[in-house]
Amino acid sequence: MNSEKLDVAREVMIARHHWDVPVRVKLRPYVLFVRHMEGELKQLVAQWAHTAAPNAARLGLRRK
């Protein structure tokens, strides 16, 4: 285990060849994918909401 503290204020220059390449996709399949993923996320939240911290209800993350 490294005992050195991380320097969170440190900046790192990232070269252009590390940037993400723009991707073009058709709108309809993308919207369908996003809706599918939102549905999956809602199911996960419903399944695991009971394990959330009590303050999660204040943020709307837990169902009563």
Residue pairs with C-beta under 8 A, 6 or more apart in sequence:
45 61
45 63
46 63
49 56
49 61
49 62
49 63
50 62
52 61
52 62
56 62
57 64
